[in-house]
Each structure stands twice: as structure tokens, then as C-alpha cells.
Amino acid sequence: MQLEQSASHGSSFQEHRSDVLLRSLDHLFDMAQHYRSEGNLRQAMEIYWMLSEDHTETAQGQVAQDKLMEMADDYERVGSRHQARAVYERLL
């Protein structure tokens, strides 16, 4: 009986942990979007990089990679090729 309760508790803990992780990733992604919309590109990129490199398997990590690609395209479009290249190369 105690083993069943322990297993049940472990499962509940994992579900809670997963929920907290996903909610935190959502909040971080939203923060990056907010920074970007305010023109705080450095802060936005820091969060996008963290999401894309540390949480690659998540939806937030994958969308962060897309946002980084968009930002690199923007850099290239305005003539900041060195910044664009740095992003493209890091995304490899």
C-alpha cells in the first residue's frame, strides 16, 4: 500500500513539475516578445537563446529559434550583416 501511495505521489509530482516548467517557459517567451516589441533586442535575444538552446524539445524552444531567425533576417535587411551572420551561425 505504501509503495502505491509513493508511486502515486511521484506521478503527481512529475505532473506538477511539468506544468510549472511549461508555464515558466510560456512566461519567458512572452517576456522575450515584450522586450522585442519595446526594442530591447538584447534582452529578447538572451531569452530566445536560452529557450532555443536549453529547451529545444519544447514548442517554446522551437518558436524561439524561429524568432531568432526573424531577427537575423531583420539585421541582414538593415545592413548589419555581421550581427545576422553571428545569429545564423549560432543557430547551426
N, C-alpha and C positions, 0 to 999 in steps of 0.2 A: 504493500500500500504506500509506504513512504517513497519507494522508488517511482511509483506512478505519479505521485504529487511532485516529486523533484523533476521528473521529465516534463510534466505539465507546466511547472514553473519556468523551466528552461525555455520551453517553446514560447511561453508568454513573454519572457524577457527578450527573446530574439525578435518577436513581432514588434515589441515596443521599440527596441533598438533600431530596427529597420524603419519604423515610422519616424522616429526622431531624425535619423540620417536623411531620409528623403525630404522631410520638412526643412531641415537645415540647408540642404542643397538648393531647394527652391528659394529660400530666403537669400542665400548668397547669390544665386543667379539674378534674382530681382534687384539686389543691391548693385551688381555689376551693370545691369541695364540702366538703373537710375544714375550711376556715376557717368555712364557713357552719354546719356541724354543731357546731362549737365556740362558735358565737355571735359570731364575728369577722366581722360583716356587712360592715364597711367593706373589709377585705381581700378578702373574697369578691367584693364588687361591683366592686372595681378590676379583678380578673382577668376577671370576666364581661364588663365593659365593653370591656376590651382585646380579648377574643376576639370579641365581637359586632361591634365596630366595625372592627377591623383584619383579621379573618379571617371575614368574613360568608359567604364562599362555602364554608366548611368545615362539616362536621357539628358540630364543637365550637362554632363561632360561632353556629350556629342554635340549638343546645341552650342555649347561654349566654343568648340572647335569651329563651328560654322561662323560664329560671331567674330572669332579671331581672323578667319579668312576674309570676312567682310571688311574688317578694319585694315587688314593688309592691302586689300584692293583699294580702299579709300586712300591709304598712304601713297600707293603707286599712282593713283589718279591725280593726286595733287603734286606729284613730282618728288615725293620722299621715298625714292627707290631703296635707299639703304635700310630704312625702317621696314618697308614692305618685305624686303629680302630676309631680314632677320626673323620676321614672323613666319614667312613661308618655310624657311629652313628649320625653324624650331618645330613646326607642325609635321615635318617629315618623320 
